[in-house]
Amino acid sequence: METPFYRVVGSFTDANIEAEWKAVEGSKYFESPLLYKENGFKKQESAESLITELSGKTAVVSSIERGTSRKKAPLLFNLAELQAECSKRFKISPDETLQVAQDLYEKKLTTYPRTDARVLSTAVAKEIGKNISRLKGYEPVQGFVERIMKEGLHYNIAKTQYTDDSKITD
């Protein structure tokens, strides 16, 4: 089960940095029961209280971490997760989401929408380039599509965590 928590992140445009608050030894929040780990509050109200408390004050940078990290993208949406995300993000009903997903599928822009699987079958993975190339005419993703097709980034999807026939059910 996932535990929701609330982080406090600040953007400082003068220095062009983004910083995340973290409870350190000596602070009133260090090992506080209000926290989930050292950088997240269990309740939104607690995080908002800290933001109010810190507003207008001078901050002290105690350490800087730089580096790059690689993180795998999450698994694909299943229908229930797609409906929940669309409801949260776009305020549309599950039925509306299903209709949009079905319309995109019928136009061959997406894979089959009525599934519980969060992965593709190997058969669908082999054909995914066709779905992707049909998105060339959709301006917001045109650059991504051109790069994917030019570099052949879709060819190896069958060898990734996103393709697994054993997780496909009828």
C-alpha positions in Angstrom: 0.0 0.0 0.0 1.3 3.5 -0.9 1.4 6.1 1.9 0.6 9.6 0.7 2.7 12.4 2.1 3.2 16.1 1.4 6.6 17.6 0.6 7.5 21.3 0.8 9.4 22.4 -2.3 10.4 26.0 -3.1 11.4 27.6 -6.4 13.9 30.4 -6.1 14.0 32.1 -9.5 16.8 34.6 -8.6 19.2 31.6 -8.2 17.4 29.4 -10.7 17.1 26.6 -8.2 14.4 24.4 -6.7 14.9 23.3 -3.2 13.2 20.7 -1.0 12.6 21.2 2.7 14.0 18.4 4.9 13.9 18.0 8.7 17.4 18.1 10.1 18.7 17.4 13.6 18.1 20.4 15.9 14.9 21.5 14.0 11.6 21.3 15.7 10.4 18.8 13.1 13.3 16.4 13.5 11.9 12.9 14.2 8.4 14.5 14.6 5.4 12.3 14.5 3.9 14.7 12.0 6.4 13.5 9.4 6.5 10.6 7.0 10.3 10.1 6.7 12.4 13.3 7.0 11.0 15.3 4.1 7.3 14.6 4.0 4.3 15.5 6.2 1.6 13.0 6.8 -1.1 15.7 6.6 -1.4 18.5 4.1 -2.3 21.0 6.8 1.1 20.4 8.5 2.9 21.1 5.3 0.9 24.2 4.7 1.6 25.3 8.3 5.3 25.0 7.6 5.0 27.0 4.4 3.2 29.8 6.3 5.9 29.7 9.0 8.7 30.0 6.4 7.1 32.6 4.1 9.2 35.8 4.0 12.1 34.3 6.0 15.7 33.9 5.0 16.7 30.3 4.3 20.0 28.6 5.0 21.3 26.1 2.5 23.0 23.4 4.5 24.0 21.1 1.7 23.7 20.8 -2.1 23.4 17.5 -4.0 24.0 17.5 -7.7 23.8 14.6 -10.0 21.8 12.7 -12.5 19.6 9.8 -11.9 17.8 7.4 -14.1 14.3 6.3 -13.2 12.2 3.9 -15.2 8.9 5.2 -16.4 5.9 3.7 -14.6 4.0 0.8 -16.2 1.2 1.7 -18.7 -2.2 2.8 -17.6 -4.9 0.3 -17.2 -8.5 1.5 -17.8 -9.3 2.1 -14.1 -6.1 4.1 -13.5 -6.6 6.1 -16.7 -10.2 6.9 -15.6 -9.0 8.0 -12.1 -6.2 10.2 -13.5 -8.5 11.8 -16.1 -11.1 12.5 -13.3 -8.4 14.1 -11.1 -6.6 16.0 -13.8 -9.4 16.9 -16.3 -12.5 16.5 -14.1 -14.2 14.2 -16.6 -16.3 11.1 -15.7 -15.1 7.5 -16.1 -17.7 7.1 -18.8 -16.3 10.1 -20.7 -12.8 8.8 -20.3 -13.8 5.4 -21.6 -15.5 7.0 -24.7 -12.4 9.1 -25.5 -10.2 6.0 -25.1 -12.5 4.0 -27.3 -12.5 6.7 -29.9 -8.7 6.9 -29.9 -8.5 3.1 -30.3 -11.0 3.1 -33.2 -8.7 5.7 -34.9 -5.8 3.3 -34.3 -4.0 5.9 -32.2 -3.8 3.8 -29.0 -3.9 0.1 -28.1 -7.0 -1.6 -26.8 -8.5 0.4 -23.9 -10.6 -2.1 -22.1 -8.0 -4.1 -20.2 -6.8 -4.5 -16.7 -3.2 -5.2 -17.9 -0.5 -2.5 -17.4 1.6 -4.1 -20.1 1.5 -4.9 -23.8 1.3 -8.3 -25.4 4.2 -9.2 -27.6 1.8 -9.1 -30.6 0.8 -5.5 -29.8 4.4 -4.6 -29.0 5.4 -5.7 -32.6 2.8 -3.3 -34.0 3.3 -0.4 -31.7 5.3 1.6 -34.3 2.1 1.9 -36.3 0.2 3.5 -33.4 3.1 5.8 -32.7 3.5 6.9 -36.3 -0.2 7.8 -36.6 0.4 10.5 -33.9 2.8 12.4 -36.3 -0.1 14.7 -37.2 -0.8 15.6 -33.6 1.3 18.8 -33.1 1.8 18.6 -29.3 3.7 15.3 -29.6 5.0 15.6 -33.2 8.6 16.2 -32.1 8.6 13.1 -29.8 7.0 10.9 -32.5 9.6 12.0 -35.1 12.5 11.2 -32.7 11.0 7.8 -31.7 10.5 6.8 -35.3 13.8 8.2 -36.5 15.9 6.5 -33.8 13.8 3.4 -33.8 13.1 3.7 -30.0 9.9 1.6 -30.3 11.6 -1.5 -31.7 12.9 -2.9 -28.4 9.7 -2.5 -26.3 9.1 -6.2 -26.5 12.2 -6.7 -24.4 11.2 -4.4 -21.6 9.0 -4.5 -18.5 6.2 -3.0 -20.6 5.7 -6.3 -22.5 4.6 -9.4 -20.7 2.2 -12.0 -22.2 1.8 -13.7 -18.8 0.0 -10.6 -17.4 -2.5 -10.4 -20.2 -5.9 -11.7 -19.5 -9.0 -11.9 -21.6 
